[in-house]
Structures are given as structure tokens and as C-alpha cells.
Amino acid sequence: MSQPKDTLFITDSVQRNPSVQIIPADSLWGAETTSVIIPGNLYSNYASHVSAYFKSGVTLVYLIVLLLFFKTLATTLTTILKGFFNLKVQLSIEDRLADTRQRNTTALISVFTIAIVFIYTFDNYLLAKHGIKEHSVFLGILLFFTGFWIFKTIVLRFTGWITKSPTPFNLIGKIGYNHLIFASILTLPLLLLHLVINSNDITILFYYLLICYLLIYLIYLSRVRQTIISHHFSHVFYILYLCTAEILPVALLINFILSNQ
């Protein structure tokens, strides 16, 4: 019985007519053919144009918003700065609905302020180090603040419902808006600092932000303590609230950032 043949290299399935002349492929083009060389940096040039358009568009919208709400921002920032070390001044904002709305609007604009400062300050660093583009940074910051706001709103309302005392926890949420505005104010100097600092020393700006945000966060926690204790809750309850609603989310965020270095 004959063994089956390995037909992997057998080409008898293709019958070639001996009268057909085989010519090389490069002879199909004559001397008049023009070769077009596509530059290797074509995509990078396109990406840089898209980045510039994105920055310009976002900045233009941001400036228009600043002009539209200039009076609101001026009024709110004056009160916020006066109340940086005075909780009573901050709480006075909640006495009038108009002031509360102006403060909430300012807090929303503060989120966009932080996002815009980041895309102008750390754009080259994040792109070179982690491959993150400007629009991803911008949207990432907006999504982070949105998610954190949803989380804190749920926690504060749930805590107020459990304790049957929603007032102090509503105030804690409002105090958080005030300290977000403080954070955006201290973020603004990055626009000037990154112009005078060598690109190789960009980590200095991260340390600056870390110190500023940590200082604001510690002041915020002291305001939370004042609010909780003034509504006749115990220090034990404050510690439990602090670990669950304040420290745990920050610890998880830090762990996420460090694990993705």
C-alpha cells in the first residue's frame, strides 16, 4: 500500500502555460513613475495639531465661562478667602440661597480650572512617561471629580439618614466645596512655575501640589471635626467617619496611582 505524499511543497496543482512569459514585477513601472515617500512623522504632526486644537478650544470655552460668571467668582472668592481659617465665615454662605448657588458654581468652575492647569503643565511629561494625551488627562480629571462627588454625596446622605441628623453632614459636603475652591487657587501658580522650571525637574511641581493639597485636606478634616463635634457627636463617631468616608477613599486612590506607575 502506497504512503500518502506530503503535498506541502508540491506545486503541481498550479499549471503554468510554457508560452506565457514571466516578467519581474518592477518592470511594470517605467522611468516616468513618481515615487511618493510618506514622512515618518506624519502622524506625530497630525497628533500635535489635534492637541493644539483641543487646548485652544477648551481654553476658549473656559475664558468665556470666566467672563460670564466673573461677578459670581469675584464675590465667592472674596468670601472663601476670608473664611480660609474661619469656619463661621464659610458657614455663613449657607445662610442665603443665592450665596450657596454662587459658591456651587464657583466649585464647578474650579474643577475645570484644575483640569486645564494640568493639561498645560504636565502634558509633555504624561505623554512621554505614560503615553497619556491631553484630552485623556482632561476627561480623566473631570470623571474623577464626578465620581468622587457621587461617592461623597451617597455616603453623607446615608450617614445623615442613619444618625437621623442630616444637617451636619450636609454642611460637611458644602465645606468640601469650599476647600475644592482653595485647591484650585493653589493650583493656578503651576501655569507660571512650569515656565521657569526645567522639564527634567517637573517632579518638583508634583511635590508642590502634594504639599498644597495635603495642607488643604488637613484643614478640611479639622473643619469636619468641628462640625461633627458641634452637633453633639462623640470623638469615636468622628474617628469612624474619618476612616470610612475620608481616609479610605484617599488611601485607595493613592494605592491605585502607585500601582500604575
Protein Blocks (a to p, Z undefined) as FASTA:
>chain_A
ZZdddfklpcklpccdfklccddfklmpcfklccddddfklmmmmmmmmmmmmmmmmmmm
mmmmmmmmmmmmmmmmmmmmmmmmomklmmmmmmpmklmmmmmmmmmmmmmmmmmmmmmm
mmmmmmmmnopafklmmmmmmmmmmmmmmmmmmmmmmmmmmnopaklmmmmmmmmmmmmm
mmmmmmmmmmmmmmmpcfklmmmmmmmmmmmmmmmmmmmmmmmmmmmmmnopafklmmmm
mmmmmmmmmmmmmmmmmmmZZ
